[in-house]
Amino acid sequence: MSLHSSSSLPSVLRACLIALCLSDVASAATLRKRFSDSAPPTTVNIPLLFDTSGRYIVSVGMADNNPQNFNFTLSMSTGMTTVAGTSCSTCGGASAYNQSASNSAHTLQNSDSLSFLGAGVSGSVIQEDCTMKEQNGTGWSYPKQTILVANQQTNVSVIAGGISGVAGLGTNRQPTGSSGYTPAFNDSIFGAWLGRNPGMSNFSFGLQLNAPVVTPKDTASSPSSAAPSSTPIVTEKNTAGTMHWLKPDGSAYEQSSLASATVTSNSTVNPATGAPSDWAVQLGGFVFNSGSDQINNNQELLTTIDPYYPEIYLPMEQATLLNTAILGSQAQPGISTVENNAAQAWTIPCDAQYTFGIEIGSQVYQVDQSVLMSNVDGTCYSGIEGWTNSSAEMVLLGSRFVSQFYLIFNIGRDGTDTVSFALRSTKSTNHTGAIVGGVVGGVGGAVLLALGAYLLWFRHRRGGRPFFRDTSVLEDEFKAARVEPFTVQPAAPAPVSVVQPQTPMSPQPTTPLFVQDFHHDDIAPPSYEASEAGAGSPPQAQQQRRDTKSEYAPTEAGTATSSTVGGSRLSPNRLHFSSIPE
């Protein structure tokens, strides 16, 4: 009996050990599945405001134990985040970050200097816990964010007045000049988030921007003269738009109009910043119309996007070709919306009519003069500037253009990044907004005109009561039934709406984010109404214009071609979206 018991004991132990091992394997498999099958993130709505110079700002809190709150402007041209330090005497009186008051700050580099949006910024590199203010009053936390604490800036005033820093929306995939610390992908907001979320393959966000109020200025003036006020004006109901963080809002754009371009790893320097761009893409070309002149450039264009800059910036020969097609235009050497004489503006007659569009795949995204033109005390500017560096090849699309569309940025863990354009979803407006798929003509146009006249007569007979259901109700029902696509494909477009901007406040480090303690009188924004008959009044942006110093050397037209088309002077709608014929 004893022999039998002793011989059976090892078998029982072996069975127990085998069962325990199988249990551990199952638990490990479940854990791996949990990490690999992480639930996709939901949309986080980050509200944006304007400073008095028309720059987009987001409210950011820094430090865990005693949050310090700041206004940061946004830029796609850098992946680094920077903030004014307490020792920065050249930061234009901006509210400063006090590192000694934070228990969550960790120093990475005591002294560093890098090129930052055309400015030389020096200071220390740290990691700090940060929070972006959400629309619902809570905050989106991003811990251990790499930040340059500036103690000096030169050349231009990126940090000044109501702007305490820059939230970099670049990836740091392109090299940047640095005397010490070299920013990497993991130092960007996106790379750090992917590091904290190993189950995610990408970071995506959408930009729904309102048009800015920005005017050309003297690029040779001292940086402090262009600095925004320390007390920007804000009203609770007016914002500069929304960042749809982590997941684009599928109801904010017309999904059938979506077209994408893949970011290229190109070392071409962005003339505005003096460094390569993290968001450079190859576009199919551009199309320009003015009066009876039509200019098409069918060659690929290396293009970058950054709403930190307001206008459209082209190589000088192309900008000259387009502006001279506007009858009565005059080059203005030294006048620009970019510092350090990097670009040149043109004045044009305030009743000029023209359109500019870019090609992405088989789609054309086009705007007219009511979007691009700015009016400063009766002097109008085209909104299309030329790089003063004759070797500059890059196109930069600024906020006037990109604010008319919905933009989606996708940052892949594998290094594949994309930029997508789409028409914005709209409610009922007082203008048509966009041409969908071409011009309606012939019999179809006559039928639509007759139908429109009949509906107006019928509405009059009904005493002004609406014939159809309230469009806002239909819009809400439509949004509730939308399904967000997982594929990108060009198709027919839909109308685009444009809203008007206002300017915000500048919090002190101890004030809660976005709390409106006081109100000033609103600054009247410019009129961005569509020009249905081609005779709409241009936007008004009252701001002092200054003279500058630089020389204008016109160059001969390059690759773009110009042709004359018959018919009367072009009378475009505000925004246009069409397909390129196969």
C-alpha positions as CSV (number, residue, x, y, z in Angstrom):
1,M,0.0,0.0,0.0
2,S,2.8,2.4,0.9
3,L,4.6,1.6,-2.4
4,H,1.4,2.4,-4.2
5,S,0.9,5.8,-2.4
6,S,4.5,6.9,-3.0
7,S,4.3,6.1,-6.7
8,S,1.1,8.0,-7.3
9,L,2.2,11.2,-5.6
10,P,4.5,12.4,-8.4
11,S,1.7,11.9,-10.9
12,V,-0.6,14.2,-8.8
13,L,2.2,16.8,-8.5
14,R,2.8,16.6,-12.3
15,A,-0.9,17.2,-13.0
16,C,-1.0,20.2,-10.7
17,L,2.1,21.7,-12.2
18,I,0.7,21.2,-15.8
19,A,-2.6,22.8,-14.8
20,L,-0.8,25.8,-13.2
21,C,1.4,26.3,-16.3
22,L,-1.7,26.2,-18.6
23,S,-3.4,28.8,-16.4
24,D,-0.4,31.1,-16.6
25,V,-0.2,30.7,-20.4
26,A,-3.9,31.6,-20.7
27,S,-3.5,34.6,-18.5
28,A,-0.5,35.9,-20.5
29,A,-2.5,35.4,-23.7
30,T,-5.4,37.3,-22.3
31,L,-3.1,40.1,-21.2
32,R,-1.5,40.3,-24.6
33,K,-4.9,40.4,-26.2
34,R,-5.9,43.2,-23.9
35,F,-3.0,45.4,-25.0
36,S,-3.3,44.6,-28.7
37,D,-7.1,45.0,-28.9
38,S,-7.2,48.3,-27.0
39,A,-10.5,50.1,-27.6
40,P,-10.2,53.0,-30.1
41,P,-10.2,56.4,-28.4
42,T,-13.2,58.7,-28.4
43,T,-13.1,62.3,-29.7
44,V,-11.8,64.9,-27.2
45,N,-13.0,68.4,-28.1
46,I,-10.3,71.0,-27.5
47,P,-11.6,74.6,-28.0
48,L,-9.5,77.2,-29.7
49,L,-9.5,81.0,-29.3
50,F,-7.7,83.9,-31.1
51,D,-5.1,86.3,-29.7
52,T,-5.3,89.9,-31.0
53,S,-2.9,89.1,-33.8
54,G,-5.2,86.4,-35.1
55,R,-3.2,83.4,-33.9
56,Y,-4.9,80.3,-32.7
57,I,-4.4,79.6,-29.1
58,V,-5.2,76.7,-26.7
59,S,-5.2,76.8,-23.0
60,V,-2.6,74.6,-21.3
61,G,-2.0,73.8,-17.6
62,M,1.4,72.8,-16.4
63,A,2.5,71.0,-13.2
64,D,0.5,68.6,-11.1
65,N,0.6,70.0,-7.6
66,N,-0.1,73.7,-8.4
67,P,-1.2,74.1,-12.0
68,Q,0.1,77.1,-13.9
69,N,-2.2,78.1,-16.8
70,F,-1.1,79.6,-20.1
71,N,-2.2,80.4,-23.6
72,F,-0.1,78.5,-26.2
73,T,-0.3,79.2,-29.9
74,L,-0.4,76.3,-32.3
75,S,2.1,75.4,-35.1
76,M,2.6,72.4,-37.4
77,S,6.1,73.5,-38.2
78,T,7.7,72.2,-35.0
79,G,7.2,69.1,-32.8
80,M,8.6,70.9,-29.8
81,T,6.6,72.6,-27.1
82,T,8.1,75.7,-25.6
83,V,7.1,78.1,-22.8
84,A,8.5,81.3,-21.4
85,G,10.6,80.9,-18.3
86,T,10.8,83.3,-15.4
87,S,14.2,84.5,-16.5
88,C,13.2,85.4,-20.1
89,S,13.6,89.1,-20.5
90,T,12.9,89.0,-24.3
91,C,9.5,87.2,-24.0
92,G,7.5,90.4,-24.3
93,G,5.9,90.3,-20.9
94,A,4.3,86.9,-21.4
95,S,3.1,85.0,-18.3
96,A,6.0,82.8,-17.4
97,Y,6.3,79.2,-16.2
98,N,8.0,78.8,-12.7
99,Q,9.7,75.5,-12.7
100,S,10.7,75.8,-9.1
101,A,7.0,75.8,-8.1
102,S,6.4,72.4,-9.7
103,N,6.9,69.0,-8.2
104,S,6.4,67.2,-11.5
105,A,9.2,68.8,-13.6
106,H,12.3,66.8,-14.5
107,T,15.3,68.5,-16.3
108,L,16.7,66.7,-19.3
109,Q,19.1,69.4,-20.6
110,N,20.3,72.4,-18.6
111,S,21.2,74.5,-21.7
112,D,20.0,74.2,-25.2
113,S,19.4,76.5,-28.3
114,L,17.4,75.7,-31.3
115,S,15.7,77.3,-34.3
116,F,12.0,77.7,-33.5
117,L,9.6,79.1,-36.1
118,G,12.3,81.4,-37.5
119,A,13.4,82.5,-34.0
120,G,16.4,81.5,-32.0
121,V,15.2,80.2,-28.7
122,S,17.5,79.2,-25.8
123,G,16.8,77.7,-22.5
124,S,16.5,74.3,-20.6
125,V,14.7,71.2,-21.8
126,I,12.5,69.5,-19.2
127,Q,9.7,67.0,-18.9
128,E,6.5,68.2,-17.3
129,D,2.9,67.0,-16.8
130,C,0.5,69.0,-18.9
131,T,-3.3,69.4,-19.5
132,M,-5.2,70.8,-22.4
133,K,-8.5,72.4,-21.6
134,E,-11.5,70.5,-23.1
135,Q,-14.8,72.0,-24.3
136,N,-16.7,70.3,-21.4
137,G,-14.5,72.0,-18.7
138,T,-12.3,69.0,-18.0
139,G,-8.8,68.5,-19.1
140,W,-6.9,66.1,-21.4
141,S,-3.8,65.1,-19.6
142,Y,-0.5,64.3,-21.3
143,P,2.2,63.6,-18.7
144,K,6.0,63.9,-19.0
145,Q,5.8,66.1,-22.1
146,T,9.2,67.4,-23.4
147,I,9.2,71.2,-23.2
148,L,11.8,73.9,-23.9
149,V,11.7,76.5,-21.1
150,A,12.9,79.7,-22.9
151,N,15.1,82.2,-21.2
152,Q,15.8,84.1,-24.4
153,Q,14.4,84.5,-27.9
154,T,15.9,86.4,-30.8
155,N,15.0,87.5,-34.4
156,V,11.2,87.3,-34.0
157,S,8.7,87.3,-31.1
158,V,7.0,83.9,-31.1
159,I,6.4,84.4,-27.4
160,A,5.0,87.7,-26.4
161,G,2.0,89.4,-24.7
162,G,-0.9,87.0,-24.5
163,I,1.1,84.1,-25.9
164,S,3.3,82.3,-23.3
165,G,4.4,79.4,-25.5
166,V,3.8,77.2,-28.5
167,A,2.2,73.8,-28.6
168,G,4.1,72.0,-31.4
169,L,1.8,69.9,-33.6
170,G,4.8,68.6,-35.7
171,T,6.3,65.1,-35.4
172,N,10.0,65.9,-35.0
173,R,10.6,63.3,-37.8
174,Q,12.6,65.9,-39.7
175,P,15.9,67.1,-38.2
176,T,16.0,70.5,-36.5
177,G,19.0,72.7,-35.6
178,S,20.1,72.3,-32.0
179,S,23.3,72.9,-30.1
180,G,22.6,70.2,-27.5
181,Y,19.3,68.3,-27.2
182,T,18.0,66.8,-30.4
183,P,14.2,66.5,-30.4
184,A,12.9,63.1,-31.5
185,F,9.5,61.7,-32.4
186,N,9.0,60.6,-28.8
187,D,9.4,64.2,-27.7
188,S,6.4,65.2,-29.7
189,I,2.9,65.1,-28.3
190,F,2.0,62.3,-30.7
191,G,5.0,60.2,-30.1
192,A,4.7,60.5,-26.3
193,W,1.0,59.4,-26.5
194,L,1.8,56.4,-28.7
195,G,4.5,55.5,-26.2
196,R,1.9,55.5,-23.4
197,N,-0.5,53.5,-25.5
198,P,1.4,50.6,-27.1
199,G,-1.8,49.0,-28.4
200,M,-2.5,52.0,-30.7
201,S,-1.1,52.1,-34.3
202,N,-1.7,55.8,-34.9
203,F,-2.7,59.2,-33.5
204,S,-5.3,61.2,-35.4
205,F,-6.9,64.6,-35.0
206,G,-9.1,66.9,-37.0
207,L,-8.9,70.7,-37.3
208,Q,-12.1,72.7,-37.7
209,L,-10.8,76.3,-37.8
210,N,-12.5,79.7,-38.1
211,A,-11.0,82.2,-40.4
212,P,-8.5,84.6,-38.8
213,V,-8.4,88.4,-38.8
214,V,-4.8,89.0,-39.8
215,T,-3.3,91.8,-42.0
216,P,0.1,92.3,-43.7
217,K,2.6,94.3,-41.7
218,D,6.1,95.7,-41.7
219,T,8.4,92.8,-41.5
220,A,11.4,95.0,-40.7
221,S,9.9,96.5,-37.6
222,S,11.1,95.5,-34.1
223,P,9.5,92.2,-33.0
224,S,7.9,93.8,-29.9
225,S,5.9,96.2,-32.1
226,A,4.1,93.2,-33.6
227,A,3.5,91.5,-30.3
228,P,-0.1,90.8,-29.3
229,S,-1.8,92.6,-26.4
230,S,-1.5,91.1,-23.0
231,T,-5.3,91.5,-22.6
232,P,-6.9,90.0,-25.7
233,I,-10.7,90.4,-26.0
234,V,-13.0,87.4,-25.8
235,T,-16.6,86.7,-25.7
236,E,-18.0,83.4,-24.5
237,K,-19.9,82.5,-27.6
238,N,-17.1,83.2,-30.2
239,T,-14.2,80.9,-30.6
240,A,-11.5,80.2,-33.2
241,G,-12.6,76.7,-33.8
242,T,-12.1,73.2,-32.4
243,M,-9.4,70.5,-32.4
244,H,-11.0,67.1,-32.5
245,W,-8.3,65.3,-30.6
246,L,-7.5,61.6,-30.8
247,K,-10.4,61.0,-33.3
248,P,-11.7,63.3,-36.0
249,D,-15.4,64.2,-35.8
250,G,-17.1,62.3,-38.6
251,S,-20.1,64.7,-38.5
252,A,-17.9,67.8,-39.0
253,Y,-17.1,67.1,-42.7
254,E,-18.6,65.7,-45.9
255,Q,-17.0,62.3,-46.0
256,S,-17.5,61.9,-49.7
257,S,-15.3,64.9,-50.4
258,L,-12.3,63.5,-48.5
259,A,-8.9,63.3,-50.2
260,S,-5.5,62.5,-48.7
261,A,-1.8,63.0,-49.3
262,T,1.0,61.1,-47.7
263,V,3.7,63.1,-45.9
264,T,7.1,62.9,-47.7
265,S,10.4,62.7,-46.1
266,N,11.9,65.7,-47.8
267,S,14.7,67.9,-46.5
268,T,13.5,71.0,-48.4
269,V,13.6,74.0,-46.0
270,N,10.4,75.8,-45.1
271,P,11.4,79.5,-45.9
272,A,9.3,80.8,-43.0
273,T,11.1,78.7,-40.4
274,G,14.5,77.9,-41.9
275,A,14.0,74.2,-41.2
276,P,12.4,71.2,-43.0
277,S,8.7,70.6,-42.5
278,D,7.2,67.6,-40.7
279,W,4.0,68.0,-42.8
280,A,5.4,68.3,-46.3
281,V,3.2,66.6,-49.0
282,Q,3.2,66.5,-52.8
283,L,0.1,68.1,-54.3
284,G,-1.0,67.8,-57.9
285,G,-0.7,71.5,-58.7
286,F,-2.9,74.6,-58.5
287,V,-5.4,76.5,-60.6
288,F,-6.0,80.3,-60.6
289,N,-8.7,82.4,-62.2
290,S,-8.8,86.2,-62.5
291,G,-11.2,87.8,-64.9
292,S,-10.8,86.1,-68.2
293,D,-7.3,84.7,-67.3
294,Q,-6.9,81.1,-66.2
295,I,-3.5,79.9,-64.9
296,N,-2.9,76.2,-64.4
297,N,0.2,74.6,-62.9
298,N,0.0,70.8,-63.4
299,Q,3.4,70.0,-61.9
300,E,3.6,68.5,-58.4
301,L,4.1,71.0,-55.6
302,L,5.9,70.3,-52.4
303,T,3.4,71.9,-49.9
304,T,3.3,72.3,-46.2
305,I,0.4,73.3,-44.0
306,D,0.6,75.6,-40.9
307,P,-2.2,77.8,-39.6
308,Y,0.3,79.7,-37.6
309,Y,0.8,81.7,-40.8
310,P,-2.2,83.3,-42.4
311,E,-1.7,83.6,-46.1
312,I,-0.8,81.4,-49.1
313,Y,3.0,81.5,-49.8
314,L,4.4,80.5,-53.2
315,P,7.8,80.6,-54.9
316,M,8.3,84.2,-56.1
317,E,8.0,83.5,-59.8
318,Q,4.6,81.8,-59.3
319,A,3.3,84.4,-56.9
320,T,4.3,87.1,-59.3
321,L,2.5,85.3,-62.2
322,L,-0.7,85.0,-60.2
323,N,-0.7,88.5,-58.8
324,T,0.1,90.2,-62.0
325,A,-3.0,88.4,-63.5
326,I,-5.1,90.6,-61.2
327,L,-5.6,93.8,-63.0
328,G,-4.2,96.7,-61.0
329,S,-2.0,94.7,-58.6
330,Q,1.2,96.2,-57.3
331,A,4.1,94.5,-55.5
332,Q,4.9,95.8,-52.0
333,P,8.5,94.9,-51.1
334,G,8.8,94.4,-47.4
335,I,5.1,94.2,-46.6
336,S,4.3,90.7,-45.5
337,T,2.6,88.5,-42.8
338,V,5.9,86.7,-42.2
339,E,8.7,88.2,-40.2
340,N,12.3,88.9,-41.3
341,N,11.4,89.8,-44.9
342,A,10.8,86.2,-45.8
343,A,7.9,87.0,-48.1
344,Q,6.3,89.8,-50.1
345,A,2.7,90.9,-50.4
346,W,0.7,92.5,-53.3
347,T,-1.9,95.2,-53.1
348,I,-4.9,94.8,-55.5
349,P,-8.1,96.7,-56.3
350,C,-10.7,96.0,-53.6
351,D,-13.2,95.0,-56.2
352,A,-10.9,92.3,-57.7
353,Q,-12.4,88.9,-58.3
354,Y,-10.2,85.8,-58.4
355,T,-10.0,82.2,-57.2
356,F,-7.2,79.9,-56.1
357,G,-7.4,76.1,-55.8
358,I,-5.2,73.2,-55.0
359,E,-5.3,69.7,-56.5
360,I,-5.2,66.6,-54.2
361,G,-5.7,63.4,-56.2
362,S,-8.6,63.9,-58.5
363,Q,-10.1,66.7,-56.4
364,V,-9.8,70.5,-56.5
365,Y,-10.3,72.6,-53.3
366,Q,-10.8,76.2,-54.2
367,V,-11.6,79.5,-52.5
368,D,-12.2,83.0,-53.9
369,Q,-11.3,86.6,-53.0
370,S,-13.8,86.9,-50.2
371,V,-11.6,84.4,-48.3
372,L,-8.1,85.5,-49.4
373,M,-8.4,89.3,-49.6
374,S,-7.8,91.5,-46.6
375,N,-8.7,95.2,-46.4
376,V,-6.6,97.5,-44.3
377,D,-8.0,101.1,-44.2
378,G,-9.1,100.8,-47.8
379,T,-5.9,99.1,-49.0
380,C,-6.5,95.5,-50.1
381,Y,-4.0,92.7,-50.2
382,S,-4.4,89.5,-52.4
383,G,-3.5,87.0,-49.7
384,I,-1.0,85.3,-52.0
385,E,2.6,86.2,-51.1
386,G,5.9,85.2,-52.7
387,W,9.1,84.0,-50.9
388,T,11.8,86.6,-51.2
389,N,14.4,83.8,-51.3
390,S,14.6,83.1,-55.0
391,S,15.7,79.4,-54.3
392,A,12.6,78.7,-52.2
393,E,10.5,75.9,-53.7
394,M,8.0,75.1,-51.0
395,V,4.3,76.2,-51.0
396,L,2.8,77.0,-47.6
397,L,-0.9,77.0,-47.0
398,G,-1.9,79.2,-44.1
399,S,-5.0,79.7,-42.0
400,R,-7.1,81.8,-44.5
401,F,-7.1,78.8,-46.9
402,V,-7.2,75.8,-44.6
403,S,-9.9,77.3,-42.3
404,Q,-12.4,76.9,-45.1
405,F,-12.0,73.1,-45.0
406,Y,-11.9,70.3,-42.5
407,L,-8.3,68.9,-42.0
408,I,-7.4,65.5,-40.7
409,F,-3.9,64.6,-39.6
410,N,-2.9,61.0,-39.1
411,I,0.4,60.1,-37.4
412,G,1.4,56.5,-37.8
413,R,3.5,54.5,-35.4
414,D,5.3,53.0,-38.4
415,G,6.3,56.5,-39.7
416,T,3.6,56.9,-42.3
417,D,1.8,60.2,-41.8
418,T,-1.1,61.6,-43.9
419,V,-2.9,64.9,-44.4
420,S,-6.6,64.9,-45.6
421,F,-8.8,67.7,-46.8
422,A,-12.6,67.6,-46.8
423,L,-15.5,70.1,-47.2
424,R,-17.0,71.1,-43.9
425,S,-20.6,70.1,-43.0
426,T,-22.9,73.0,-42.9
427,K,-26.4,74.1,-41.7
428,S,-28.6,76.3,-43.8
429,T,-26.8,79.5,-44.8
430,N,-27.6,82.6,-46.9
431,H,-25.3,81.6,-49.8
432,T,-24.7,78.5,-51.9
433,G,-21.1,78.1,-50.7
434,A,-19.8,75.5,-53.1
435,I,-20.1,74.2,-56.6
436,V,-20.5,70.5,-56.4
437,G,-19.1,68.5,-59.3
438,G,-19.2,71.3,-61.8
439,V,-21.6,73.9,-63.2
440,V,-25.2,73.2,-63.7
441,G,-26.2,74.4,-67.2
442,G,-28.5,74.2,-70.1
443,V,-32.0,72.8,-69.5
444,G,-31.1,71.6,-66.0
445,G,-30.2,75.1,-64.9
446,A,-33.5,76.5,-66.3
447,V,-35.5,73.9,-64.5
448,L,-33.8,74.7,-61.2
449,L,-34.4,78.4,-61.7
450,A,-38.1,77.8,-62.5
451,L,-38.4,75.5,-59.4
452,G,-36.8,78.1,-57.2
453,A,-39.1,80.8,-58.5
454,Y,-42.2,78.6,-57.8
455,L,-41.0,77.8,-54.3
456,L,-40.5,81.5,-53.5
457,W,-44.0,82.3,-54.9
458,F,-45.5,79.4,-52.9
459,R,-43.8,80.5,-49.7
460,H,-45.2,84.0,-50.2
461,R,-48.7,82.6,-50.6
462,R,-48.3,80.7,-47.3
463,G,-47.5,84.0,-45.5
464,G,-43.8,83.3,-45.1
465,R,-44.3,80.0,-43.3
466,P,-41.6,77.4,-44.2
467,F,-42.6,74.8,-46.8
468,F,-40.0,72.3,-45.6
469,R,-39.1,71.1,-42.1
470,D,-36.6,73.1,-40.1
471,T,-33.1,72.3,-41.7
472,S,-31.4,72.3,-38.3
473,V,-33.7,69.5,-37.2
474,L,-32.9,67.5,-40.3
475,E,-29.2,68.3,-39.8
476,D,-29.3,66.9,-36.2
477,E,-31.1,63.7,-37.4
478,F,-28.6,63.3,-40.2
479,K,-25.6,63.6,-37.9
480,A,-27.1,61.1,-35.5
481,A,-27.3,58.5,-38.3
482,R,-23.8,59.1,-39.7
483,V,-21.3,56.3,-39.9
484,E,-17.6,57.3,-40.0
485,P,-15.8,55.7,-42.9
486,F,-12.5,53.8,-42.6
487,T,-11.4,54.3,-46.2
488,V,-10.5,57.5,-48.0
489,Q,-11.9,58.0,-51.4
490,P,-12.7,61.1,-53.5
491,A,-16.2,61.7,-54.6
492,A,-18.8,64.4,-55.0
493,P,-18.6,67.3,-52.5
494,A,-21.1,69.2,-50.4
495,P,-21.3,72.9,-49.2
496,V,-18.9,74.5,-46.9
497,S,-19.7,77.0,-44.2
498,V,-17.5,79.7,-42.9
499,V,-17.8,81.3,-39.4
500,Q,-16.4,84.5,-38.1
501,P,-13.6,84.8,-35.5
502,Q,-13.2,86.8,-32.4
503,T,-10.2,87.3,-30.0
504,P,-9.6,85.8,-26.6
505,M,-8.3,86.6,-23.1
506,S,-4.9,85.8,-21.7
507,P,-4.9,84.0,-18.4
508,Q,-2.4,84.5,-15.7
509,P,-0.6,81.4,-14.4
510,T,-2.9,81.2,-11.3
511,T,-6.2,81.8,-13.1
512,P,-8.4,78.8,-14.0
513,L,-8.4,77.8,-17.7
514,F,-10.9,79.6,-19.9
515,V,-12.6,81.4,-17.0
516,Q,-14.1,84.7,-18.3
517,D,-13.6,87.2,-15.4
518,F,-14.5,90.2,-17.5
519,H,-15.7,91.2,-20.9
520,H,-14.7,94.0,-23.2
521,D,-16.5,95.4,-26.2
522,D,-16.2,93.0,-29.1
523,I,-13.8,93.9,-32.0
524,A,-16.0,93.7,-35.1
525,P,-14.7,90.9,-37.3
526,P,-14.4,91.3,-41.0
527,S,-17.3,90.3,-43.3
528,Y,-16.7,87.0,-44.9
529,E,-20.0,86.8,-46.8
530,A,-20.0,84.9,-50.1
531,S,-19.9,86.9,-53.3
532,E,-22.8,85.4,-55.2
533,A,-22.7,88.0,-57.9
534,G,-19.0,88.6,-57.7
535,A,-19.5,92.0,-56.0
536,G,-19.4,91.2,-52.3
537,S,-17.5,93.6,-50.1
538,P,-14.1,92.4,-49.0
539,P,-13.2,91.5,-45.4
540,Q,-12.4,94.3,-43.1
541,A,-9.6,94.0,-40.6
542,Q,-8.7,97.3,-39.0
543,Q,-5.0,97.2,-38.0
544,Q,-2.2,99.7,-38.5
545,R,0.0,98.9,-41.5
546,R,3.7,99.8,-41.4
547,D,6.2,100.4,-44.1
548,T,9.3,98.2,-44.6
549,K,12.6,97.9,-46.2
550,S,13.5,95.2,-48.8
551,E,13.7,95.1,-52.5
552,Y,11.4,93.5,-55.0
553,A,13.1,91.8,-57.9
554,P,10.4,90.4,-60.3
555,T,11.3,87.2,-62.1
556,E,10.0,85.5,-65.2
557,A,7.2,83.1,-65.1
558,G,8.2,79.5,-64.7
559,T,6.3,76.3,-65.0
560,A,2.8,77.6,-64.7
561,T,0.8,78.3,-67.9
562,S,-1.7,81.0,-68.6
563,S,-4.6,81.0,-71.0
564,T,-7.5,83.3,-71.8
565,V,-11.0,82.0,-71.7
566,G,-13.9,83.7,-73.3
567,G,-17.0,85.1,-71.6
568,S,-17.6,87.7,-69.0
569,R,-15.6,88.5,-65.9
570,L,-15.6,85.6,-63.4
571,S,-18.2,85.8,-60.7
572,P,-17.2,83.0,-58.3
573,N,-18.9,81.6,-55.3
574,R,-17.1,81.7,-52.0
575,L,-15.8,78.2,-52.0
576,H,-15.6,75.6,-54.8
577,F,-15.0,71.9,-54.9
578,S,-14.8,69.9,-58.1
579,S,-13.3,66.9,-59.6
580,I,-10.5,66.9,-62.1
581,P,-11.5,65.3,-65.4
582,E,-10.0,61.9,-65.9
